[in-house]
């Protein structure tokens, strides 16, 4: 099963992603002590800062995870 994720969060020094959609998510890791989100999609790796994120939602629809981080 794969999924897609929509992210609004910091993605680097002075960088912010707003409602960016990533598809083909195969691995997802919440590093809570470091407040980081790591995931793999289409053979690539992405990470976001969870500090300041207020909502994380995972809904399964038709065998697909629809994850929203904002």
C-alpha positions in Angstrom: 0.0 0.0 0.0 1.3 3.5 -0.8 -0.1 6.8 0.0 0.1 10.5 -0.6 0.8 13.3 1.7 0.0 17.0 1.7 2.4 19.0 3.8 2.5 22.6 5.2 5.6 22.8 7.3 9.2 24.1 7.5 11.6 22.2 5.1 14.9 24.0 5.8 16.4 27.2 7.0 14.0 30.1 6.0 12.1 27.6 3.8 8.4 26.7 4.1 6.3 24.3 2.1 2.6 25.2 1.8 0.1 22.5 0.8 2.7 20.6 -1.2 1.5 17.2 -2.3 3.8 14.1 -2.6 2.5 10.8 -4.1 3.8 7.3 -3.9 4.8 7.4 -0.2 6.4 4.1 0.7 7.9 4.9 4.1 6.9 7.3 6.8 8.6 8.1 10.1 7.7 10.6 12.8 10.8 11.3 14.9 8.9 12.9 17.8 11.9 13.7 20.1 13.5 15.7 17.2 10.1 17.0 15.9 10.9 15.8 12.4 8.9 14.0 9.7 10.8 11.7 7.3 9.3 9.9 4.3 10.3 8.2 1.0 8.5 8.7 -2.3 9.4 7.6 -5.8 12.8 6.6 -4.5 13.5 10.0 -3.0 13.8 11.1 0.7 12.1 14.2 2.1 12.1 15.6 5.7 10.1 18.4 7.4 10.3 20.1 10.7 7.2 19.4 12.8 7.8 22.3 15.3 4.7 24.5 14.8 2.6 21.8 13.1 -0.8 21.6 14.8 -2.6 18.8 12.9 -1.6 15.4 11.5 -4.4 13.4 9.9 -4.2 10.0 8.2 -7.3 8.8 6.4 -7.4 5.5 4.5 -9.5 5.7 1.3 -9.7 2.9 -1.3 -6.5 1.3 0.0 -4.6 4.6 -0.1 -3.3 6.6 2.9 -4.3 10.3 2.6 -2.0 12.1 5.1 -2.3 15.8 5.9 0.3 17.6 7.9 -0.3 21.3 8.7 
